[in-house]
Amino acid sequence: MMPPVFRFAPSPNGALHLGHAYSALLNLDRARESGGRFLLRIEDIDATRCRPEFETAIYEDLAWLGIAWENPVRRQSEHLADYRAALDKLSALGLVYPAFESRAEIARLVAVREAGGPWPRDPDGAPLYPGNAKSLSAGERTRLIASGTPYALRLDMAAACGRVGGLTWNELGEGPNEERGTVPAHPEAWGDVILARKETPTSYHLSVVVDDALQGVSEVVRGQDLFHATSVHRLLQELLGRPAPTYRHHKLIRDEAGRKLAKSSRSTGLRDLRAAGATPASIRRLVGLD
């Protein structure tokens, strides 16, 4: 039997904080308890926000916490061909289409729709895609792409859900409403999600599914803020013929006002806490892992 595989996958777009420490340490503890492997993945597909100095800081902060990982580290920016292959497979199934509206145009479309009543929103609170790009002719799509018009590649959610049966996942942690065990997936709640953009050949949803499969991740340990996104990941796993890991969504570490921690929060940044005299043991106590 293969040992279980765990991963911690931060984005180098800011400094790690206590919430990151909690997730990384939980993954490490689960790997040690089960005799499994611990992987580090750098999710650096957003070239506009990710910086080398933040990536270096990730390695330094994790090493200070006493966390060791297998090498080489998978950096998403070095594996764009893997995501393109997955996107091509979905396209061959007729499940991907280009949408040409800008963010401002989408906001205006939503405002028009809401004039007639509430417009549906995804579990994160963002409005579902309101455009009609699916109805464009092949010729019009080709013309717009050839003209250099920016576009996003979206998943035809209705067609995608029509290709699979009812989906579930095995939840070992708990969701926002204490969901555990066999959890039904509802990818339709997300509408036609973006899988890639003209300038960025993948999205979080697509790359995380591809990476977890290629790295053999068997248990995904991550925050409750990604609980509902698991529905989209299960759909993509099914469409791409990728295995479904077990999921363990954990509580979020919050500030004194009850807000989810942000990378801009200096009071909870690992580097600032270290400079103030914190130790790896005190970090464990702060996040409730003593």
ABEGO torsion letter per residue (X at the ends): XBBBBBBBBBBBAEBBBAAAAAAAAAAAAAAAAAGBBBBBBBBAABAAABBAAAAAAAAAAAAAAGBBBBOBBBBAAAAAAAAAAAAAAAAAAGABBBBABBAAAAAAAAAAAAAAEBBBBBAAGBBBBABAAAABBAAAAAAAAAAGBBBBBBBBAAAAAAABBBBBBBBABBBAAGBBEBBBBBAAAAEBBBABBAABABBAAAAAAAAAAAAGBABBBBBAAAAAAAAAAAAAAAAAGBBBBBBBBBBBBBBAAGBBBBAABAAABAAAAAAAGBBAAAAAAAAGAX
